[in-house]
Structure formats: structure tokens, C-alpha cells
Amino acid sequence: MADLTPTTPCAGLGLPLDLGDVILVEVEPESITAITPFPSGRVAADAALREKWGLGLPAPGETAQAGDDEIRWAGLDEVWFLGPGFREDHDILSGPAAITDESAGWARLLLTGPASADVLRRLMPVDPSALSPGQTVRTQLAHMMASVTARESGFEVMAMRSFAGSLVHDIEAAMRSVIAQSSLE
């Protein structure tokens, strides 16, 4: 019989990875729900989110957080609700927005340490040091599209689960490059 034991997107990929000034860990999986307000439902969706969770639709490139729940801008007319709170009472948005459970579809990593921005600079066209904590950007990371969100401790990187192996490999290679270059200085 097949073994259908659930695994995280980055299981078996050698995480956590601690290479001197930079640490890469997998973020524990949690609920990720895509919310796409219909053109006529944007105001109602924002009001419903504020009433139920105290979080409105964030502006492009921003996040909003309350407790364990976060709403993150995810692109044109789309946000992600990350956290346990949305699992309950999400029907409140069934009229003004399309909602999709994407919990199993994303790999999430946290890159921390003083050289974390240097690592990401090697992989993406956006300067990560220009992001303040809570700001987010959808961008190319190596050869894949990703979401990069600045945190107090570093950067959270999300990419499609199918790219988890490439994501870890590319970030590890950039980490090793930064360390090698710093040893020459």
C-alpha cells in the first residue's frame, strides 16, 4: 500500500542550513488562502476582513498582521490570508471575493542573518535591503517567480511547492557564494 504520510514542501532538502552569517529554515506550514475580490466586491471584502479579523486589504507591496494571522499582498487584485484564523468563518467573503485554499501549494523559507540581503541580491532583480519589515514583493528569484517579504529577522521567501528543491538549491548556492566572497576580503 502507498505511504501517504504528509510531508512539508522542503522535507529531505537538508534544512535547516546554517552557513556562518546566514541561516535558512523552512517556515512551518500553515493555512494559506488566496483572496481575490471581485471588481464590485473590493469594498465589501475589505470591510468583512476588518470586521471579522481586524485586518483590511493591504496596499500593493504591504502586509497586515494581527496575532498569528497575516494578510499579504500577492499581486494584482490578490492577497493571501496566512494563518489559522481563516479556517473559520471564511464564508463571510463568499459574496465579494473568490477564495481558494492554497495551503499545500507553497514552499516557505526564512532566511536570516546579517548577510541575508547579500544572498538575495545574487538571486533577484529587486534590492532586498530596500524593503522594510512587513513589505513584500513578487519577483523573479533565480529562474522562478517568488514572493519575498521582509521580516525583522530577515526575509521570508515563498515559491510554488513544485520549485522547493530548486529554491533551496539556489539559495544555498548564493549563501555559499556570499561566504566565499567574504572570506577573500
N, C-alpha and C positions, 0 to 999 in steps of 0.2 A: 504494500500500500504506500502511496506517496506521502512524504513528510510535508505537511502543510503548516509547519511551525512558522509563525510570523517573524520576520526579521526587520531590522531597521535598514534604510537605504544604503548605509555605509558599513554594514556588518561585514567583517572579514577584510576590510581595506586598510588595516593597520593603524586605526585611530584608537586612542589619542596619539598625536605625533608631537613630540617636544624636541625642537631643534634649537636649543640655545635661547635666543631672544624672541622666538615665536612659537606659539603652541596652537595646534589645530585639533579641535574636538568636534564630534557630532552633537548637534543640538537634539535633545530628546524629542521624539516625535510627539506632536500634539495635533489637535484639530486645526485644520486649515480649510476655511470656507471662502470660495470666491463669491463676491457680491458685485453684480453688475446692474446698477439701477437703470430702469427703462428711461428713455428721454423724458417722459411725462411723470416719472416717479422719483426723480432725484431728491426733490424737497421732502417728499413723504418718507423716503428711505432714510435720509439724514435725520429727520425728526424721530422716526421709530428707533433708530440706533441710539440717539441721545436719550430718549425716554427710557428704554429698556436697559442699556448698558452704560450710559453716561459718556458715550463716545460717538462723535459725529463722523461724517465722511471727511477724511483728511484731504488737504490740498495736494496737488501733484508734488511728489518728492518728499512727502511728510508721513509721519506715523502719529497715532494717538494711543495712549496706554492708560488702562485703569486696572490695577491689581494684576492678575495673571492674563488678562485679555488685552489684545492689541489689534488695532485696525491699521493696516499698512497700505499705502498707495501701491498699486501693482501695474499700472499702465493706464492707457486711455479709457476712461469710464469704468475702471475696475479697481476694487480694493480687496484685500484679504483680511478676514477676521481670523486671527490666530489665538488659540486658547480654548479652554474648556467651556467658557460661558455660552458660546453659540450653539452648543449641542442642545440646549434647552430653549424652548420658545422662539425658535427661528421662524416659525410661521408668520410672525409679525411682519416679515419682509416679503411674503409670498405674493403680495399685490404689486408693490412698487419696484421690485427688483427680481432678477434671475439669480438663484443661489445654487452653487454646486459644491459638493464635498470633494476637496482635492487633497485630503489628508495623506493618502498613500502615494501621491504623485510627485512629492518634492523631497530632495535631499537638502538638509540644513546643516551648515557648518559654522563654527565660531572660530575666528582667527584672532588671537590676542598676542599682546607683547609689543614692545617699543618699535619693532621693525615691521609690524603688520601692514602698515600703509606702504612701505617699500616693497613688500611681497606683492600686494595687489597692483601696484604701479606697473609691474612687469607683465601683468595679465589683462589689464583693461584700459580703454582709452580715456576714462574719466579719472581725475586725480582724487583718490580716496581721502586724502588729507583735507580736501575742500568740504567734506561732509561733516556736519556737526552731529553729535549723538541724537538719534531719532530721525535723521534724514535718510532717505532711501533713493536708490536709482536703479532703473532697469538698464542693463548694459551688456555688451559683449564681454565675456570673460574667457580668455583663450579663444577657443573655437565655438563656444556655446553661449546662449543667452542666459543671463542670471539676474538675480535681484541682490543688491549689496546694500546693507543697512548699517549705518554707523551706530555703535554702542559705546557706552562709557569705557568698556574694557577692550574694545577692538571693533571688529566688523563681523556681521552675520552675512553669510553667503548662501543663497538658495538657488538651486538649479533643478531641472527636471530629474526625477529619480533615475531615469534611464541613463543619465550622464554622471551618476555618482562616482563611478570608477575613474572617469576622465577628470572630473572635478578634483578629486583627492590627488590624483597623479599630477595634474598641472600645478596645483597649489603647493604640493610637496617639492616639485622641481623648482618653483620660484623661491620657496623657503631656502632650499639648498644653495641656490644662486646668490641670494642675499647674504647668507652666512659666508659663502666662499669669497665674495667680493669684500665683505667687511674684514676678513682675515688678512687681506692684502694691504689694507690701509694702515 
